[in-house]
């Protein structure tokens, strides 16, 4: 009843959507069971964890078959090492941009586009001829951009779904899939090369798994997630804006620009 009352008081643009939505009609307010909401939240978190697993498997496919790639494209040791450097640089430069977009635009669309993009590029890179090694380098940079869209935004959805200690636990589980996915990426790449005798097949498995992740994302993850209590909402980046929206007469704080966000982060010693 407490949740139902709070939900009904929020303005339309601040109400929950998808998994955290209360079913509102023109008539009386219909409360949604907290247990049902909790189960849906855990299901959403599971989908995001699965996609994170695929994300990091895709990261570490190249190291798993690195010598085969070097031989195929006839690369020097320095050029071969540059593959991961290109990936990391593109990822690092793209992450703040997607963080900015994720605070202001539909996160589900950005996540879905990122999964589709990096899966498609990974699949396409398995068909590159040995004469066009530079395209393979370009593809790894594009994959870095695609994965940055996921790694920066997915944790914010989990943070919106869970409060206090539960949030810490769920984020811990989410990040466990970084080393797990990395290890499985090595295993998958080396295993597919061993089974098929062709390293290209290592780049054709994770796109299929990414396709499943995209379908689950579309079906189960809501377009919007809303922190359900005033204290919970106040912890968000735009918490002052949301709390002000719930209190008549309180001036709404203007959203900051991307440059202001970066400057603010640069002033935090612990972050640097």
N, C-alpha and C positions, 0 to 999 in steps of 0.2 A: 504493500500500500504506500509505503514511503517512496519507493521508486516510481510508482504510478503517479503520485502527486507531483513529484519533481518533473517527470517527463511531460505532464500535461501543461506545466507552467512555462516550458521553454518555447521561444519563438520558433516558427516553422523551420527556418534555416538552421537552427541549433538542435533540432530533434534528431533522435537516432535513426539510422537507416539500416536496412538489411538485417544482420544478425542481432543487432541491439535495438531494433525498431520496435516500438509499441504500435499495435495495429490501430490506427486512428481513422475514424470515419466522420461523416457529417454529424452523427448522433453521439450517444454516450461513449465515454472513454472505456476501452477494453484493456485491462492490464495483462501483461505477459508474465508467465511464471518465471521466477528467478532461476529455478533449476533448469528450465528450458533454455534460458539465456546463457547460463553458465556452460551447459553442454555445447551449445552452438559456438561459444567463444573458444572452447578448447578444440573444437573441430577446425575452426578457422586457424588457430595457432598451429595445429598439426599440418595443415596445408602449407602454411608459410614455412614451417620447418622442413617439409619435404622439398619445397622449391629451393630453400637454402642449401640443402644437401646436393641437389643437382647443380646449383650455382658453383659450389666449390669443387665438385667433381669435374666440371667443365674447366675450371682454373688449371687443374693439375693433370689434364690429359697429355699435354705437351711434354712435361717432364717424364711421363711414363714411357714415351716412345721417342725420346729426344734424339738418341743416336740414329734411329731409323730415319727421322726427319732430316737430320744432318746429312746422312748418306744420300737420301733421295734428292735433295736440293743442292747437294755438293757445297755445303756451307763450311766456313772456317769455324774454329771454336768461338772466336769473338762474335761472329754473326749469329751463331746458334744461341749463345747466351743473350743476345740482344732481343730474342723473341719474347722472353719473359719481361725484359726491361720495357719494351714497347707496351706490353699488356699493363704493367703496373703504372706506368706514366699516364696512360690514357684513363685508367681507372681513377687515379688520384686527382687528375684535373677535372674529370666529369662528376665526381662525387659531390662537391659543393654545389654544383649546378642543380643536380637532382634533389639535393636536400632543400634548396630554395623552392624548386617547383613542387616538391611534396608538401610543403607547408601551405601552399596556396592553390593547388589544383587537385583534381580527383586522383587520389593515390592508386586506386584500383586500376585505372586506365594506364597510368605510368608503369605500374608493376607488370600488367599484362603485355604492354608494348615492349618492355624490357626483356621479358622471357621470350616472347616471339622473336625479337630482334637477335638476341645472342644465340638462340637455338638455330635460327635460320642461317646466321653467319657461320656457326660451327659446322653445320651440315654442308654448306657450300664450300667451306675450306677443304673438305675431304675430296673434292673433285678438281683441285688446282693442279695444273701440269707442272712438271719439274722445271720448265722454262720460265715460269712466272713466280719465282720465289718471293718477289716483293709484294705480290698480292697476298701471299700467306702471312707476311709480316703485317700488312694492312688489316687482314682479317682478325689477327690477334688483338690489335688495337681496338677494333670495333667491338670485339667480344668484351674487352675491358670496359668500354663505355656502357654496353648493355648490362653487364653485371653490376656496375656502379648504381644503376637505377634501382636495382633490387636491394642491394645491401644497405643503402641509405634510407630506404622508405619502409621496408617490411618491419623493422623493429619498432617503428613509431605506431604501427597498427596494433602490435602486441601491447605496447605501452598504453594505448587507449582502451584496450579490452580488459586489462587487469589492474587491480589496485595494490598498493603497498607491497607486502611480501610476496604475493602471488605474481606480481609483475617481475620481480627479481628472479623468481624461480623459472618463469616461462622464458624470460630473456636468456637465462643460463642454458636452458634446454636448446633454445634457438641457436645459440652460439656454439654449443657442443658440436653441431653439425659442420662447423668449419674444419676442425681436424679430422672428423670422421669422413666428410666429403672429400677432403684432400687425399686421405689415404685410399679411399675407394677409387678416386680418379686414377691414381697410380695403378691400382690393381686392375681396374677395367681396361685401361689402355694397354698394359702389358699382356693381359689375358686375351684380349681380342686379337692382338698382333700374333700371339702364340697360336691361337686357334685357327685363324684365317690365313696367317702368313702375310698379311697386308696391314700396315699400320693405319691406313685410311679408315678402316672399319671402326677404329676407336673413336672417330669423330662422328659416327653415324648412330651411336647408341644414346648418348645424352640428349640429342635433339628430340628423340622419341619420348624420352622420360620428361623432357621439358614440355612437350606437347600435352602430356597427361597433367603436368602441373598447371598449365595454362587453362585446361578444361576445368580442373578443380577450382582454380582461382575464380573463373567466370561464374561457376555454379554456386560456390559456397561463401566467397568473401564479399561482404557488402560494399556498396559504392562509398558509403561513409561510415565511420565509426565515431562514436561520441562518448567521451568520459561521462559516466552517469551520475556522479555526485559533484557538488560544488567544489569540495576539497580536491577531488580527483582532477576536475577540469583545470583548477588553478595551477596544477603542476605542469600543464602543457606549455609549449613555447608561446602559443597565442592565448594563454590562459587569462591574461588581463582583459583581452578583448571579449572572450566568452563570458567571463564573470560579469563584466560590465553590461553585456547584453541582457543578462538575467535580472539586473537591478535597474528599474526605471529611474531616470534622472541622473544616472552615472554616465559621464562622458566616455564614449568608446575610444580606446587607444588606436591610433593609426598603425597599420601594418608597416613593418620596417622593410627597407630595401635589401637586396642581396649584399651590397657593399657594407651596409650597417651590420648585417649578420656576421660577415667575415671579420670586420673590425672588432665586434664584440667577442668573437671566439679568440681572436689574436691577443686580447687583453687577459684571457684566462690562463694563468700560469700552469695550472694542472693539465689543461688541454694541450698546451704547447709542449 
